[in-house]
Amino acid sequence: MNTETILFLLGVTVVTSPAALVAVLGIPPLIGCRLSEQTMNRYTYASTVIGLLASIAILVIMLVVDTRFVPIELGNWVVIPQQHFHFHLKFVFDRLSVPFVILSFLLCGTVGAFTSRYLHREPGYARFYVCYSFFTLGMIVTSLAGTIEVLFFGWELVGLSSALLVAFFHERPTPVRNGIRVWSVYRLADAAFLIAAVAMHHLTGAGDFERIMGSGHWPEGQAVLTSPQALFIGLLLLAAAAGKSALVPFSGWLPRAMEGPTPSSAIFYGALSVHLGAFLLLRISPILELSFALSAIVVAIGLITAAYASITARVQTDIKCALAFASLTQVGIIVAEIGFGLRYIALIHIVGHASLRTLQLLRAPTLLHDYHTLENALGGHLENEPSFLGKLVPGQVRNWFYRFAQERGYLDSLLDECVVYPFRRVFQWCDASERRWTDWLSGGQSRASDKVETHSEIVEELRL
């Protein structure tokens, strides 16, 4: 058995271990079989350990044989000859994907172990682990994607599991409403992603990253696009990254996502999911080099996001939202680093920051206990004096920034006015036109549903 065969088998193992977990946890409830908590924990631990060991083995072999690029080809799964389209299932192990995969397995395993005790005897325990398994699979597929289609598939799995876990406590209306809001923002980002994927196919004839980057592998690859083409595709992918990573102007959904359980908040919005936008920009970083304007826009959005999140985090009244905006501050800095071309620094920053935020968010439920322990050790209350810079800022300006931070930059209102309400008015006009047409055809009222009374409180809860 040669080295290529060993790498292929290990690569397939890395991908199939979370896929097997999805099948093991997802199929039994469909056939009326209920797994015990202990059984689900064992399957989760086994899947994580197997995938982690296989990914570490690949890293060791790559270092020993001195190779930087290991493709895993699984052939075309969908072929449409008339449209010159094929869904090529390809995974890539390189200097970007390997660290991200190992990080994903480590943090998912940590959160899985924490959840087994944190959600013990919770009615939605099995439901959480099914969503968790979909998220793990989505992260691995996204990290290893060798084509834009495979990346989008993993991207969607992460988004779906994120929205479902935001609405985990569906007995209350607020988590459901916030889950819908998160899903709506993801839809906007995914639309930009799809347009970029179609444009890539049109311009290059394929969605394979290796073909798009031309010569060389990440990060030395040289994209085969022209500068205007790179600007167009780069802006679309930047919009997709902004939606997924809550960059300005899509930052409003991030505190809403804290409605989910603490483990999901840690793994999604402190560790992995919130960094997926930065990962996408790292993957297409050779495209950024082709357009100075695109790189400048990436840097600007990153710095604006970091400044916005830093200001907003200072007035949050709950620890999870404060940590969420603190995470967003670092994500903005990471995006700026990518715009400046500091790819390895951005990758190291992602790994360190994801590990730190996971620990902080998992410790969030015991924050008051830690705070009281610290005060007891000091023998008094902690001092909270304004910083030197804060003293230099006039009071009126501080009040304005405080109001700005309290309203979270008015970003939700901005999206409502510029996106939600215009779309709603268009759809209402279409509905009214259809109603007039069907009423004319039927010679009277054409919708039986009009006679059904709606509950006003439900309508209010569903209103964005």
N, C-alpha and C positions, 0 to 999 in steps of 0.2 A: 504493500500500500504506500503510494508516494505522498509527498507533501500536499499536492493539490487536492487529492482525494480526502485527506484528513481535514484540510481547511474547509472543503465543501461540506463534509458531514458535520463538522462543528458549526458551520454557519447555518445549516438547516436546523440544527438543534437549538441554536439561539432563537430562531424565529418560531419554531414549532412549540417550544416550551410554554410561552404565554398563550399560544393558540390552543394548546391542549387544555390549559387551565380554563379558558373560556368555555370549551366544550364540556369539561367535567363539571363545572359549576353552573352552566347555563342550561344544559339539556335535562338533568333530573327534575327540576321544577316543572318543565313542560310536560312531563309524563307522569306527574303527580308523586314523584319521589322526593322526599325531603332529607337533605343531608344534615348531619349534626354539626355543631360548631367545631368540634374537634376534628372531624373529617375534613371540613373546608380548610381549616388551618393547616393540616398536614399537606393537602394538595397544594395550597398556596406556597408553603415553605419549600416543598419539593420542586415546584416549577421555578421558583426564584433561584434556588441554589443551582439547579441544573443549568439554567440560562446564564447565570453569573460565571460558573466554572467554565462553561464552553466559551464565553466571550473572553475570559482571562486567558484560556488556552490559546485562542486565536492571537491575542496580543503577544503572548510569549513566542509563538511560532513566527509571527511577523518580525519580531525583534531578532530572533535567531537566524532566520534566513535572509534578513535585511530586505524585506519587501514592504512597500507602503500602500499597496492597493491590492485588495483581494475581492474580485467580483463573484457573486453567487447567482448564476443564471438558472432560472426555472422555466424559461420558455414563454411563448405568447399564450395568454389565457383568453384573450378576446381579439379577434381579427375581423375587421370590416374592410374588405378590399376596395369597395366602391368609394369609400371616404378616405382611403389610404391611412387607416387608423389601426393601431394594434396596442393592446394592453400588455406590455412586456413586464413580466414579474422578475425584477432584478434587485438584488441587495448588494451593498458595497460596504466593505470594511476598509476604512482608511483612517487617517490621523484625526479626522473630525468625528466620524461615526463611532469608532471604538471607545474613546473616552465617554461619549454621551450614553452609549449602551450600558457600559459598566456602571456609570452614575445612576442610570434609570433602574437597573436591577438592585443596586445597593439601597437606594432611597425607597423604592417600592417595597423591598423586603423589610426595611425598618418600619415603614408605616403599616405594613401588613401585620407585623408582630405587635405593634402598639394597638392596632385596631382590635385584635383578638381579645384584648382585655378591656379596652375603652368602650366597646359596643357590646360587651358580654350581656346576653339575654335581651338585647334590643330587638323589638319586633321586626325591624328591617335589616337584621344582621346579614341574612343570605342575599338580600337585594343589594346591599352595599358591596359585598364581595363580587357579585356578578359585574356590577359597574366598574369595580376596581380592576377586575381581570380584563375587561374591555379597554380600560385606560392603559394598563401595562402593555397589552398587545399593540395598541395604537402608538405608544411611545417607542417601542422597539421597531415597529414598521417604519415610522417616520424617521427615526435616527439612521436606519440602514438603507433607506430608499435610494435606489439607483436611477429611478426615473421620476418625472414629475407626477405621473399617475399614481405610482405606488406611494409617494409622499402624500398626495392628496387623500388616499385611502386611509392611511394612518392618521392624518390630520383630522379627518372626519370622525374617526373612532374616539380620539381624544376630546373633540368638541361635544360629541353626543354624551359621553360618560360624564363630562364636566357639568353640562346642563342638568342631567338627571340627578347628579349628586347635590347640586345647588338646591334642587327641589326635593331633597331626600325626606325632609319632614313635611310631607304633603298634607298632613292633617291641618296645618295652619296655612292661611292664604298667602302670607308674605313670601315664604320660600318659593311657592309655585309662581307667584308673579315675578320674583327676581330670576327664577330659572328661565322663564319665558323671555325676560329682558336679555339675559346672557345669550340665550340661543338666537335671539334676533340679531344681536351684534355679530355673533359668529356667522350668521347667514350673509351679512353684508361682506364680511372678510372673505368668506368662501366664494362669493360671486366674483370678487376681484381675483382670487386665486384661479378660478376656472377660466376666466378670460385670459389671464396670463398663460395658462397651460395651452389653451387653444392657439394663442399667438405664437408660443414657442414651436408648436407643431407646424404652424403655417410658415414660419420663418426658417426653421432648421430641418423640417421634415421628420422630426422625432422629439420625444420628450426625455431622451436619455441624457443625464447630466454629463456623462463622459463625452458624448458627442457634442453637446452644447458648449462645453468648456474647451473643446479642441485639443490642443497639445498640452500634456502635463496633467498631473493629478492635484487634488486639493492640497495646499493652497496655491500651487504654482500654475494652475491651469489658466489658459488664455481663451476667453470666450470668443466665439466666431461671429458675434453680432456687430453691427455698426453702432456708432454712438447714439443716434436717434432711436434705433431699435432697443438698445440697452436701457435708455431712459424710459421708454414706453413700458416695457416689460418690468423694469425695476420699480416703477411707481406703482404698478398693479400689485406686485409682490410685497412692496412696502405697506400698501393698504391692508393686505392680508395679514402681514406680520403685526401691524398696529392693532388690528382687531383681536388677534389671538393673545397678544402680550399687553393689552390694555394701554397702548401708547396714546398720547393726545392725538385726536379728540375722542378716542373711544375709552377713556379711562373711567368713565362713570359706572361701568358694570362691575369693576373690581370689588368695591366694598359690598355690593349686593351679593357677590358670590360667597361672602363669608357666612351666609345663611346655612350652608352645608355643615356636616359634622367636622370637628376639628381635624381628624386624619385626612379628609379630602381637602380641606383648606391648606394643610401643610404640603401635601404632595402636588396639588394642582397649582395653587396661587402663591406658594412660597418656594417650591423647588423646581418642578419640571414644566408644567403646562405654561406658566407665565414666561418661561424662557424659550418656548418654541418659536416665537417670532424672531428672536435673536438667532436661534439655530438656523432658521430659513435664510436669514440674511447672510449668515456665515457660509451656508451651502452655495449661495449664488454670489458670493463676494467677488469672484472674477468679473461678473457683469458690472458690479459697482465701479470697478476700475476704468471701465470704458466711457464713463460719463462723469465729469467733474460736478455737473449740476446735481446729478442723482446722489453722489456722495455727500455733497453739501446739504441736500435736503435730509438725508439720513442723519447726519450730525445734528442739524437743527432740531429735528423731531426728538432725537434722543436727549439733547440738552434741555429743551422745553419740557419734556416729560419729567426729567429728573428734578428740575426746579419746581414744577407744579406739584409733584408728589412730595417733595421735601417740605413745602409750605403746608400742604394739606395734612400731612401726617402729624403735624404739631398740635392740631386741635381735635384729633379724634378722641372720643370718650370711651372706646372699648379697645382692648389689646389686639384683637384680631384685625380690625380695620387699620389700626396704627401700624402693625407689622405688614399688612398688605401694601400700604402706601410706602413704607420703608423699602419693601421689595421692589416696588415700581421705581423708586429712586435709583436703585442699583441697575435695574433693567434699562432705564434710560441712559445711564452712563455706559453700559455694555453696548447699546446700540450706537452711541456716539463713537466708541472705540472701534466698532466695525466700520463706521463711516470714514474714520481716519486711517483705516487699513491695518489696524493693530489686531490681527486675527488671533494669534496665539494668546495675546493678553486677554482678549475677550473670552476665549475658550476657558482659560484658567479662571477668569473672573466668574464665569457661569458655574463652574464646578464648585468653587469655594463658596459662592453666595448661596447656591442651592442647598448645600450641606448645612450652612449656618441657619438659614431660614427654616429648614425642616426641624432642626432642634428647637428653635425659638417657638415655632407654632405648636409643636407637640408639648412644649412646656407651658403654653399659654394658660391652660386651665388652672395651673398652680401658681400663677403670677402673684396673687395676693399673699399666698403663703410665703413665697420667696421674699416679697417686699417686707412683710412683717418680720421675718427672720433677720433680714438685713438691718432693719431699724432696731431690733432688739440687740443685735451685735454692736451697733454704733451707740446705743444708749439714748437715742432721740430720733426725732423726725428728720428725714432727708431735706436738705435745703433746696429750694427751687427758685433761684434768682435769675433774672433775665441776663442773657449773654451781653458781652461788651458791645457787639454789633447791634443788638436789640436796643440798647440804651441810646445809641446814636440816631436811631430812626425816630422821627417825630410821632407823637401819639396818634394823630389823625391818620397817618400812613399805616401805622400798626393796626388801627381799627379797620381800615379798608382791607388790609391783607387778612385780618381775622374773619371778616365777613366773606371774603372771597374763598377762604379755606373752608369755612363752615358750609358754604353752598357747593363745595367741591368743584369750584371753577365754573359753575353753571353749565357744565358739559352735558348733563342729561337734558336740561332745558334746550340747549342748543341743538342737540340731535332731534329732540321732539319737534322743534320748530322747523328745522331744515330738512328733515328726512321723514319722520313718522307722520306728522300731520299732512304734508303734501301727498304722500302715498295714500293715506287714509281718505283724503278728499277725492283723489282719483278713483279709488275703489268704490267709494260711496256713489260717485257719479255713474260709474259702470253698473253698479247694482240698481240704481234708480232707472237707468236706461233699459236694462234688461226687464225690470219690473213693468215698465210702461209697455214694452213690446209684448211680453207674455200676457198681460192683462188685456191688451187689444186683441190678441189671437184667441183668448178664451172667452172674451165678451164679458168679463167680470174679474173678480179677485182670483188670481191664479195660484196663490201660495197658501196652502193650508196652515203652514207654520205661522202665518201672521196672526192667527187666532189664538195662538198659545201665548200665555202671559209669561214675560221674562221677570226674573228676580232682579230687582234693581241693585241689590248688594253684590250679586255675582258680576253684573255688568261693570260696576264700579271697580271691583277687584281686578278685572281683566283689562281695565283701561290703563294704558301706559302712562 
